[in-house]
């Protein structure tokens, strides 16, 4: 049983950033927080507040955090111990902002705290990718900032952080409906043309170079995609209109956030106007849409003794 109070904080994330399908992730400053404390109970107990609390509390023992803890405990051959976990979630569920990746990284972190086991970065990434089935969101949630990653033939993950420019903020527009990742992935074709593959390779590479060199004039083109967004547009009414936006003062580029339905935009100024223009693309379809201005989280996962 854990004998100290510990706080775990894991950021939300956006992924793909247009062309970087399953390879690019960016951590954002919405958080999943777990306070781990000793308990006199003989088992793990969970209490949830914030986004999705009602549905999570109704099945507290079957949440993804607990599933992640059980997954890594089995892989490591270490028994879980009793503790009280108080979870506060600021990340909208099933909206394309990395809620499942945050839950997985938080669950692994809670396992480390409760059992006294320390997992290396490579193992955390490999385990998380085995659960999430792609490395982009989990790498950003763990490491913070802009992360480019790939999965090797043996299932390990190679990831590298890229310094994010301080003057670019994220504008996210969150339509009032959910898109489950499984449904969003089903509409993406299993085979693509060489022309479309080359199109995305060019722009994913250009995006990294544009960020590294502060060539913001390249970002609109660098965020174009032909592998997933044209097919997911059918699940996200208004997305096609957002992707066609141009000559909006302050807007650098826009993309579907992960599997959606949230739309993610990069901007340097005029944030209110950028948000209104993007939200209008959904509202014209009769869809309510909330907007947020977010900073890039440069630290990633934090574990702190209280």
C-alpha positions in Angstrom: 0.0 0.0 0.0 1.3 3.5 -0.9 2.2 5.5 2.2 2.5 9.0 0.6 0.3 11.4 -1.3 1.3 11.9 -4.9 -0.1 14.0 -7.8 0.1 12.8 -11.4 -0.7 15.3 -14.2 -0.9 14.3 -17.9 -1.6 16.8 -20.7 -4.1 16.5 -23.5 -2.8 16.3 -27.0 -3.7 16.8 -30.7 -2.3 14.4 -33.3 -1.7 14.1 -37.0 -1.5 17.9 -37.5 -2.9 17.3 -41.0 -0.5 15.0 -42.9 1.4 13.4 -40.0 -1.0 10.5 -39.7 -0.1 8.3 -36.6 3.3 10.0 -36.4 3.0 13.6 -35.1 1.6 14.8 -31.8 1.4 18.0 -29.9 0.8 18.3 -26.1 -1.8 20.9 -25.0 -2.6 22.5 -21.6 -5.7 20.7 -20.7 -5.0 18.0 -18.1 -5.9 14.7 -16.5 -4.9 14.8 -12.9 -4.8 11.9 -10.4 -4.2 12.3 -6.6 -2.9 9.0 -5.2 -3.4 8.5 -1.5 -3.2 5.7 1.1 -6.4 3.9 1.9 -7.7 1.5 4.5 -9.6 -0.4 1.9 -8.2 -3.6 0.5 -8.5 -2.6 -3.1 -8.1 0.4 -5.5 -10.9 3.0 -5.3 -11.6 5.7 -7.9 -13.5 9.0 -7.7 -13.9 11.2 -10.8 -14.8 14.8 -11.3 -14.7 17.0 -14.4 -15.3 16.0 -18.0 -17.1 12.6 -18.2 -17.4 12.2 -14.4 -20.9 10.9 -14.5 -20.3 8.1 -16.8 -16.9 7.3 -15.3 -18.2 7.1 -11.7 -21.0 4.8 -12.8 -18.4 2.2 -13.7 -15.4 3.3 -11.6 -13.6 0.0 -11.7 -13.8 -0.4 -15.5 -12.2 2.9 -16.5 -9.3 3.1 -18.9 -6.9 4.3 -16.1 -7.6 1.1 -14.2 -7.3 -1.0 -17.4 -3.9 0.6 -18.1 -2.8 -0.2 -14.5 -3.8 -3.8 -14.9 -2.1 -4.0 -18.4 1.3 -2.8 -17.2 1.0 -4.8 -13.9 0.5 -8.0 -15.9 3.4 -7.1 -18.3 5.7 -6.4 -15.4 4.6 -9.3 -13.2 3.9 -6.9 -10.3 0.8 -7.0 -8.2 -1.3 -3.9 -7.9 -1.7 -2.6 -4.3 -4.6 -0.7 -2.6 -4.8 3.0 -2.9 -7.3 5.8 -3.3 -7.3 7.6 -6.6 -9.0 10.9 -7.0 -9.2 11.8 -10.7 -9.9 15.3 -12.1 -10.4 15.5 -15.8 -10.3 18.6 -18.0 -10.1 16.8 -21.3 -13.3 16.3 -23.3 -13.9 12.6 -24.0 -14.1 11.3 -27.6 -13.4 14.7 -29.1 -10.0 14.1 -30.6 -7.9 15.7 -27.8 -6.1 12.7 -26.6 -8.3 11.7 -23.6 -7.5 8.0 -24.0 -3.8 8.6 -24.4 -3.8 10.7 -21.2 -5.7 8.0 -19.3 -3.2 5.4 -20.4 -0.1 7.4 -19.4 -1.9 8.4 -16.1 -2.6 4.7 -15.4 1.0 3.7 -16.0 2.1 6.5 -13.8 -0.3 5.5 -11.0 1.1 1.9 -11.3 4.6 3.3 -10.8 3.6 5.4 -7.8 1.6 2.6 -6.1 4.1 -0.3 -6.6 7.3 1.7 -6.4 8.2 0.4 -9.9 10.1 2.8 -12.3 9.5 2.2 -16.0 11.9 3.6 -18.5 10.7 5.9 -21.3 11.1 3.3 -24.0 9.0 0.8 -22.0 6.3 3.4 -21.2 6.0 4.3 -24.9 6.0 0.7 -26.1 3.3 -0.3 -23.6 1.2 2.7 -24.3 1.4 2.2 -28.0 0.4 -1.4 -27.6 -2.8 -0.3 -25.8 -3.5 2.8 -28.0 -2.4 1.2 -31.3 -0.6 4.3 -32.4 2.2 6.3 -30.8 1.4 10.0 -31.7 -0.9 11.0 -28.7 0.8 8.9 -26.1 4.3 10.2 -27.0 3.1 13.8 -26.7 1.2 13.1 -23.5 4.4 11.5 -21.9 7.1 13.8 -23.3 5.3 17.2 -23.9 5.8 19.7 -26.8 5.8 18.6 -30.4 6.7 15.0 -30.8 7.4 13.0 -33.9 7.4 9.2 -33.4 7.3 5.9 -35.2 6.7 2.2 -34.3 9.5 -0.2 -35.2 9.1 -3.7 -36.5 9.5 -5.2 -33.0 6.9 -2.9 -31.5 9.2 -0.4 -29.8 8.8 3.3 -30.3 11.3 5.9 -31.5 10.3 9.5 -30.5 11.9 12.9 -30.7 10.7 16.2 -29.3 10.9 19.3 -31.4 11.0 22.7 -29.7 7.7 24.5 -30.3 7.7 28.3 -31.1 6.5 30.4 -28.2 4.4 32.7 -30.4 2.1 30.0 -31.9 -1.0 29.1 -29.9 -3.6 26.5 -30.6 -7.2 27.4 -31.3 -9.5 24.4 -30.9 -13.1 24.3 -32.0 -15.1 21.5 -30.3 -18.4 20.6 -31.9 -21.1 19.2 -29.6 -21.0 15.6 -30.7 -18.6 12.7 -30.3 -16.7 10.6 -32.8 -15.3 7.4 -31.5 -11.7 6.6 -32.7 -12.7 3.1 -33.9 -15.5 4.6 -36.2 -13.2 7.3 -37.5 -10.5 4.8 -38.4 -12.9 2.5 -40.2 -13.6 5.1 -42.8 -9.9 5.6 -43.7 -9.0 3.3 -46.6 -6.4 0.5 -46.1 -4.7 1.2 -49.4 -3.7 4.6 -50.9 -2.2 5.6 -54.2 1.6 6.4 -54.4 0.6 9.9 -55.4 -1.3 10.5 -52.2 1.4 8.8 -50.1 4.0 11.1 -51.6 1.7 14.1 -51.1 1.5 13.4 -47.3 5.2 12.5 -46.9 6.2 15.9 -48.5 3.9 17.9 -46.2 4.6 16.0 -43.0 8.3 16.7 -43.6 7.6 20.3 -44.5 5.7 20.8 -41.3 8.6 19.8 -39.1 11.0 22.0 -41.1 8.6 24.9 -41.0 8.3 24.7 -37.2 12.1 24.3 -36.8 12.9 27.2 -39.0 9.9 29.4 -38.0 8.7 29.5 -41.6 5.1 30.2 -40.7 4.2 31.0 -44.3 4.6 27.3 -45.1 2.3 25.9 -42.5 -1.0 26.2 -44.4 0.3 24.0 -47.2 2.2 21.8 -44.7 -1.0 20.9 -42.9 -2.8 19.6 -46.0 -3.6 15.9 -46.1 -5.0 13.3 -48.5 -4.8 10.1 -46.3 -7.5 10.6 -43.7 -9.3 14.0 -43.6 -11.1 13.7 -46.9 -12.7 10.5 -45.7 -13.4 11.6 -42.1 -15.1 14.8 -43.4 -18.3 12.7 -43.8 -18.3 12.1 -40.0 -17.6 15.8 -39.2 -20.0 18.2 -40.9 -18.2 21.5 -41.3 -14.7 20.1 -41.5 -14.4 20.6 -45.2 -15.3 24.2 -44.9 -12.7 24.7 -42.1 -9.9 23.2 -44.2 -10.7 25.5 -47.1 -10.3 28.7 -45.0 -7.7 31.1 -46.2 -6.7 34.7 -45.8 -8.0 34.8 -42.2 -5.7 37.2 -40.3 -3.6 35.3 -37.8 -4.6 31.8 -39.0 -1.5 29.7 -40.0 -3.3 26.5 -40.8 -6.0 24.1 -39.6 -6.6 20.3 -39.4 -8.8 17.7 -37.8 -7.6 17.0 -34.3 -6.8 13.3 -34.1 -9.9 11.4 -35.2 -12.1 14.4 -34.5 -14.6 16.0 -34.3 -12.5 18.8 -32.8 -10.7 21.0 -35.3 -7.3 22.3 -34.4 -5.8 25.5 -35.8 -2.5 27.3 -35.3 -2.5 31.0 -34.9 -0.1 33.8 -33.9 -2.7 36.6 -33.2 -6.3 37.6 -33.7 -7.3 34.5 -31.8 -10.9 35.5 -31.1 -11.6 36.2 -34.8 -9.9 32.9 -35.8 -12.1 31.0 -33.4 -15.3 32.7 -34.6 -14.6 32.0 -38.2 -13.9 28.3 -37.5 -16.9 27.9 -35.2 -19.1 29.5 -37.9 -18.3 26.6 -40.2 -20.1 24.2 -37.7 -22.8 26.6 -36.6 -23.9 27.1 -40.2 -24.7 23.4 -40.1 -26.7 23.8 -37.0 -24.0 22.3 -34.7 -23.1 24.0 -31.4 -19.4 24.5 -31.1 -17.2 25.6 -28.1 -13.8 27.2 -28.7 -10.7 27.2 -26.6 -7.3 29.0 -26.8 -4.6 26.6 -25.6 -0.9 26.8 -25.1 1.5 24.0 -26.0 2.5 22.0 -22.9 6.3 21.7 -23.0 6.8 19.4 -20.0 4.5 16.5 -20.5 3.7 14.1 -17.7 4.5 15.3 -14.2 4.6 13.2 -11.0 4.9 15.3 -7.8 5.0 14.3 -4.1 2.4 16.4 -2.1 
